[in-house]
Amino acid sequence: MTYSDQNAKGFIIAAPKSSSGKTTLTLGLLTALRRQNINVRAAKSGPDYIDPAFHKVATQKTSFNLDSWAMPHTLLDNLFIKTIQDSELTIIESSMGFFDGIETQDGQRGCGADLAIRYHLPVILVIDITGQAQSAAATAYGFATIHPDIHVKGVIFNNVASPRHHASTEAAFKRIGIPVLGSIPRDPSLHLPTRHLGLIQAKEHPDLDKHLNYLADIIEKHVNIEALLSLHSPLTLPHFNQNIVAIPPPGQRIAIAKDIAFSFIYPHLLDGWRQQGASLHFFSPMDNMPPPHDCDCCWLPGGYPELYAGQLANADRFIKGLQLFAQHKAVHGECGGYMVMGQRLIDKDGISHNMTGLLSHSCSYENRKIHLGYRRATITHQGHCHIIHGHEFHYATVIDPGNDLPYAELSDGTGNPIGPEGGRRHLSTGCFFHSIAVQP
């Protein structure tokens, strides 16, 4: 049951492939609109920790992930309506290529196109025209005609070499009837710094506010913002259900590691836990802080502990405090948190660092191998079984599996078995798998 809200405005920024300029355009546009005192909010399609953190800085509002594969439709709709209702305009940044997801039924592929179809979102296409001109129109024409419920309302060129390059490319778009809303010049200074998992974290940027305002200056100069804002159309909005939660809170008072090494936890999880009445208490292992003793459980998120293994190994108050905490209370670690819960962590230089030893495995970041993709986790414990959808994205490898019970049995997004994952010992659990939502 849905209804159309004439006041709800938004669009999705999409591209044919990754590294086309979606994040640059999104951040510049968000900042430019906020400078105009427009109440703008952002969201991100698919699993991604880093882009939503940049969105939050640009808008001063939480940016949720909207994942059509990992999230039940009730949760997906809830997060969408929360975002739309709290803004004059919502901009959703698509992940990867617009149609890139997994091979499953339409509407549950984990791609940005699923969101555009489900909510009737107008599509603004960003095309990197490096090494091409008129041929870009053929790509845009395919996007505009491949599905009757995909509505490409305009295109923005990126990496434009010159006014002549823009003009020759735009000529072909006039023939196919897709408006050109602007073009971003070729400028390496627009790019955000990157590392092995993609962009650096927002909190690591040396002067992010200055960079965001620089991007906004470029957008205001080279993109027709007024024309872009006129392209909105009524969105299809679902009914809101206040009681939808992605994953039940693991406790009433939750200690959560939060600093430069532990930052990958989805905003919708924190929002849902608060909604269910849990209180969140953050602490910093990098500042040698133990989990607060009056909490009843501890969550160690993913992040980049492999980059700070030496400092963490010397954080004696954190390690001893976590070990004492785990004797009587539950501790769970995801990805980076899981690595720190093991016996040893070998850094990129091959140096071995002792970790907390709550679980018996050891990990290495020396010989990096990418582990990437959607995951379906079946978790069975004390006679209870539940299924969680999520994903993996890491370069570290387990070099010693240890002797703990497995935490979960994994399959990939299309159902192919992967095998046992993670570890469980006493009240401590951990895995490389990032949880997004329990499945009904």
N, C-alpha and C positions, 0 to 999 in steps of 0.2 A: 504494500500500500504506500504510494508516494504522492507528493503534491508538488506543484510548481510554485516557487516563490519568486515573484517578479523583482524583488529587491535584492536577491542573492546574485552576486556578480563574481565571476572568476574565469580563469582560463588556464590551460596547461602549456608549458613551454617544452617542446619536443625537438628531437633531432634524429637524423638517420643512423647515427652511431655515437659512441662515446667520444669524448674530447672534441666535440663540435663547438663548444662555447656556451652550453646551457647554464652552467653555474655562474660564469662571468656575467652573462646577460641577466640572469635572475637576481644576483646580488646587486648589480648596478641599478636595475629597475626598482627593486624593493627600496633601496636607499633613496633613489630619486623621488619616488612616490611619498615616502615618509617625510622627505624634506618639503613636500607640498602639503603636509599635514593630512594626508590621506591615511585612513586607518587600514593598513594593508597587512595581510598575514600570508605565510607561506606553508607549504607542505611538500613532502618528497615521496615520489612513488618508489616502492620496493625497499629492500633492506639497505640502509645506509646510515652510519652514525655521524659522518663528518659534515656533509652538506647541511643537514638540519641545524647543526650547531652554528654554522655561518648564517643561516637564515635567521636564527634567534637574535644574533647580534645586529643584523640589519633591520629587523622589525621590532625588537624588544618584546617578542611574543614567542611562545613555544611553537616549534614546527614539528608536527606529527609525521610519522611515516604512514603511508597508505599502501597496503600490500594485498593485492587481489588474490594471491595464492596462499599466503601464510595466514591471513586473517579470515575468520568466518564473516559472511556478509553483514551480520548484525554489528560486529565490531567495526568493520570497515565503514559502514554507514554512520555509525556513531561518531567516529573520529572525523569523518568528512563534515558532518553537520556541526560539530563543535567548532571546527575551523571556520566554516562559512559564516555561522551566526555571530562570530566574534570579530567580524571585519566588514569594512565597506567593499573590499576587493580581496580575493584570494588568488594567489599565484602558486600553482603546483609545478614543481620541477620534475620532469620525467627522468627515469634512470636509463642509462645505456641508449640503445636505439629504441625508438618509440614502440615497436612491435616485438622487441626482444624479450622473451620470457622462456617458459618451459613448454614442452609439447603436452598440453593437457586441454581440457575443454575450454571453449571461449568464455571469457569473463573470469577465469581463474588461472591465468597464465603468469601473473606477477609482472606484467608490463604496463607502461603508462597508457597504452591504447585501451586497456580494460577500463580504466578510470574515465577516460574521455567518453566511452560508449555508455557506461553505467550512469553517469551524471550529466550527460549532454554538455560536456565542457568544450568550448571553442579551443582550437589548437593553433598556437603560434609556432611555426617551424623555424628552427635555427639551422642554417646550412653553412658549413665551412666550405667556401668556394676556392680554396687553395688548389691551383692546378686545373681549374675548370672555369667555365663561364655559362654559356647558354645550356650546357648539358645539365646544370643544376635544376632547370625547370622540369626536366623529365622525372627526376627524383621527386620533386614536389608534386607533380601531377599524379604520380603513383600513390603518394600518401593521401592525396585529396580524393581519389576515386576507388581505392581498394576496398572500402567498407562504407555502406550507406549512412552509418551513424557517426562517421568520422568527419568533422567539419573543420577543414584547414582555412582559417580566416585571414592569415597573413604570413609573411615570411620575413626573416631578418638574415641578411648575409653576414658572415664572419670571416675574418682574415682577408679583407678586401685590399688589393694591392694599390689601387689608384681609382680616381673618378672614372676613368675610361673602363676599368675592369667592372665597376659597379654598373655603368650605363649599358655595357654589352650584355651583362647578365640580366639586368632588369628588362631589357627588350623582349627576351624570351618569356618572362613571367607575364608581361602584358598580353601575350598571345594565348596564355592558358587561363587568364582571368584571376590570378592570385595576387593580391596587393603586396607590394614590397613596402615594409614599414620602416626600413632603415638598413644600414650596413655598418659594421664595426671594422675599423681599419686594422691592418696588420700591425700589431704592437706587442712585443714580448713583455712589456712592463704590466700588461693587463693580467698576466697569468699569476695565479697563486702558487706558492712553493709546493712541491710534492715530495713524497717518500714512497716506500714499498707498498703501502696499502692505499695510495692515492694522495689526496691533498693532506698537508699538515693540518693539525687540529686548529680550530679558531683561536684557542687560548695561547697557541704557540706563535702566532703571527706577531712580529715586532711592533707593528703599528696598524692594526686592522681598521680602526675607524678612518684613518687617513686613506687607506687603500679603498675602502668602500666608497668614500666620498669621491675619490678619483674615478672609480668605475661609474658612479652616478653622473659625474661631469661628462664622461664619454657618452653615456646613454642619452643624456639630455641634448647633446650636440648632434648625435648621429642617428637617433631613433625618433620617429614621430609618435611621441607618447600620447598625444591627444587622439590621433587616429587609432592607436592600439586600444585605448580605453573605450572607444566608441564601438568596438567589435563584440562586446559582450552580448550574450543572449540568455534567456531564462534557463536556469539550471534545474535539473530534477533532484529534489532533496527527499531523502527518506525520513520516516518518522524517527524521533529521538527517543532512546530508551536509556534512562539514567543509570540503570543497574547493570549494563553490559561491562564486563571486565575481561581483559586479555588473559591474565594469569592470576589466580588468587594470591593475596599477599602471603609470603612465607612466614610471617609472624606479625605480632601487634606493634612491636618496636623494632624497626629494621635498621641495623648498622650497615652503611653502604660506603665502600672505599671510593674516594673521589679526589683525583688529582691528575697530574700530567701523565701518569702511568696507568691510571684506572678511570676511564671516562666513557666507555662504550656500554651504555645502558639506555634502552629506548624510552623516550619521554612518555609514550602511552602506558608503559608499565608503571612508572612512577606516578603518573596521573591516576591510574586505576587503583593502585595501592592506597593512595590518599583517599580516593573516593570510597574505598571499602573501610575506611576508618583507621588505617595503619599510620603510624608516625615514622618519618624518615630521619635518620641521624647520620650525617656524613662525617667521615674522618679521612685523614691523609696518611697512607703508609709512607709516602715519600718524605713527609715531615716527621716520620718515626712515631706516628700516633697509633695506639692500639684501638680496636673497636670499643665503643663505650660499654662499660660493664653492665649497665642497666638495660641494655637491649636484649631481646630474646632470640635473635638470629642475626647472621652476618652474610652479606652478599658482596663478593669480589668480582666486579665487572671486568670485561675485556679492556684492552688498551695497548700500551706499549711497554710492558715490564721488561721485555727482552732488551730494550734500549737503556734500561736503568737497573740491570740485574745486580751490578756491584753495589750500588747505593742501597737497594732493597735488602741485599744479603747482610749489610751492616746495620740495618734498622732494627736494633736489638729489642727496643720497646715494642715495636709493631709485632715482630716475630713471637716474642714471649707472650705478649698479650693475646695474640690470635690463638696460640697453642693452648693457653689457659681457657680462653673463651670456648674453644672447640671441645673441651672435656665434658661440658654439660649442655652446650647449645649448638644449634645447627649452623653450619657454614657451607655456603655454596659458591663455587667459582666458575666463571665462564671464560673460555679462551685464555686471555692473559691471566685472569684470576686463577684458572685451572693450572697454568704453568707454575705460578707462585705457590700453589698448594702442594706441589710435588717435592721430591728430594733435592733435585739439582736442576739448574737452568744454565745451559752453555750459551754464551753470547756469540756475536758474529766473529769475534777474534779467536774463538775456541777456548775461552777461559771458562772454567766451571765454577758456578756460584751455588752455595748451599741455600736452599729455600726453606719453607716453613715445615715441610715433612708431614703435613696432615694426611696426604695420600702418598702412595709408594712409587709412583712413576717419576721419570725424569725426561726433560725436554731439551731440544737443541735448536738454536737459531743459526748455527754455523753454516750448515749446508742447507740453504733455503729451498723449499719446494712449496708451491702454492697449493692450497686446499680451498676450494671455492665451490659454492652452490647451495641450493635449497636442501633442507633436510627435514625428514619426518622421524621424530623420536618417539619410540614406544617405551614408556617408563613403568616398570612393575616393581612395587615395593610393598611388603607387608600385606599381600593379598589384593592391593589396589593397582589398577592399570589405567593409565591415561596417555593420550597422544598429544604431543606438542609439535607445532610447525615452527621452523626457524631456519637458520643457515649457518654455514661455516665460511670464514674468510681469514686465513692465517698462513704464514710461511714457516712457522716452527713445526718440528716433528717430534713425536714421542720416540725416544731412543731406548727407553727401558719401560715396558708396560707395567712393571710392578706386579703385585699380587692381590690387588683389591678386587672386589666384586664390580662388574660393569655398572655404570650409571644408567645406560639406556641402550636400546637396540636401534640402529639407524638404517634408514633407506633414503635414497635421493628423492628429488621432487616428483619423479615419475614412477616411484615405487620400487626401483631396483635395490635389492639389499646391499648394505655396506658392511654391516656387522656391529659388534659391541663397541661402545663408546664410553670414554670417561671412567671414573672410579667412584666407589662408595665404600667408606670405612667409618664405622660407628655413626656419628652424626654429621660427618663431612662428606660432601659430594662435589664433583666437578666434571667438566667436559669442555671440549673445544666448541661445541654446538652453542649458538646464541638463540635463546628462546624468544619467540615473537607472540605466539598465542596458543592456548589450549584449544583443541578441536572438540566440537560437540559430539 
